[in-house]
Every structure is written in C-alpha cells, then in structure tokens.
Amino acid sequence: MGSAFTLTLANIFMWKWQRQLVRQLEVSNEIYGRYVDDIFFTSNDSLESIDQMLDEANNFHPNIKLVRQIG
C-alpha cells in the first residue's frame, strides 16, 4: 500500500461508501470487516443483489474496483 499516510487516505476515501454498506448489513445482522484493501461480509441476499451493490460501489469512483469472490 505504500506509506502510512497512504493508508489514512484510503480509509478516508472509502468511508462514505463503507458507511452505507455497514448500515445495510447491520439491519439484517450480517458481519462486515475490512483490512487495508480487503473487504469481508456475510449476506443472505441474492447473487444479483450483491452484484448490483458491487456495481454501484465500482461506479462510485474510478479508483474503486471490487471483485466478488464467494467461498
């Protein structure tokens, strides 16, 4: 990621989008976690709903690119 300042800037940059996602997940008692540039969350939503949420996040800014990995 670079210097410690880069991490601080990344945290500020992601704050708005992350806040919206966390609010959605709290309503349905889901789990959310983020470490540097990795995001983990649980969801009982459909794959289409998750894809739509990721598309919205990817359209938030050209520097945000989230990829779905289901395991």
C-alpha positions as CSV (number, residue, x, y, z in Angstrom):
1,M,0.0,0.0,0.0
2,G,2.9,2.4,0.4
3,S,3.4,4.8,3.3
4,A,1.3,5.0,6.5
5,F,-0.2,8.2,5.1
6,T,-1.5,6.3,2.1
7,L,-3.5,4.0,4.4
8,T,-5.0,7.0,6.1
9,L,-6.1,8.5,2.8
10,A,-7.5,5.2,1.7
11,N,-9.6,5.0,4.9
12,I,-10.9,8.5,4.4
13,F,-11.7,7.8,0.7
14,M,-13.6,4.6,1.5
15,W,-15.5,6.0,4.5
16,K,-18.7,7.2,2.7
17,W,-19.3,4.0,0.7
18,Q,-18.3,1.8,3.6
19,R,-20.7,3.6,5.9
20,Q,-23.7,2.9,3.6
21,L,-22.8,-0.8,3.3
22,V,-22.4,-1.2,7.0
23,R,-25.8,0.3,7.7
24,Q,-27.4,-2.1,5.3
25,L,-25.6,-5.1,6.9
26,E,-26.5,-4.0,10.4
27,V,-30.2,-4.0,9.7
28,S,-30.0,-7.7,8.7
29,N,-27.5,-8.7,11.5
30,E,-24.7,-9.5,9.0
31,I,-21.0,-9.5,9.5
32,Y,-18.6,-6.9,8.0
33,G,-14.9,-6.5,8.2
34,R,-12.2,-4.6,6.3
35,Y,-8.4,-4.8,6.4
36,V,-6.5,-2.4,4.2
37,D,-7.9,-3.2,0.8
38,D,-9.8,-6.4,1.6
39,I,-13.5,-6.5,2.5
40,F,-15.3,-9.4,4.0
41,F,-19.1,-9.6,4.7
42,T,-21.8,-12.1,5.0
43,S,-25.1,-11.8,3.3
44,N,-28.3,-13.7,2.7
45,D,-29.2,-11.6,-0.3
46,S,-29.3,-13.0,-3.8
47,L,-26.2,-13.0,-6.0
48,E,-28.0,-10.5,-8.3
49,S,-28.5,-8.1,-5.3
50,I,-24.8,-8.5,-4.3
51,D,-23.7,-7.9,-7.9
52,Q,-25.8,-4.7,-8.0
53,M,-24.3,-3.5,-4.8
54,L,-20.8,-4.1,-6.1
55,D,-21.6,-2.4,-9.4
56,E,-22.8,0.7,-7.5
57,A,-19.6,0.7,-5.5
58,N,-17.4,0.3,-8.6
59,N,-19.3,3.3,-10.2
60,F,-18.8,5.4,-7.0
61,H,-15.3,6.4,-8.2
62,P,-12.9,5.1,-11.0
63,N,-10.3,4.1,-8.4
64,I,-12.7,1.7,-6.6
65,K,-12.8,-1.8,-8.1
66,L,-14.4,-4.5,-6.1
67,V,-14.4,-8.1,-7.2
68,R,-16.8,-10.8,-5.8
69,Q,-15.2,-14.0,-4.5
70,I,-17.6,-16.5,-2.9
71,G,-16.1,-19.2,-0.8
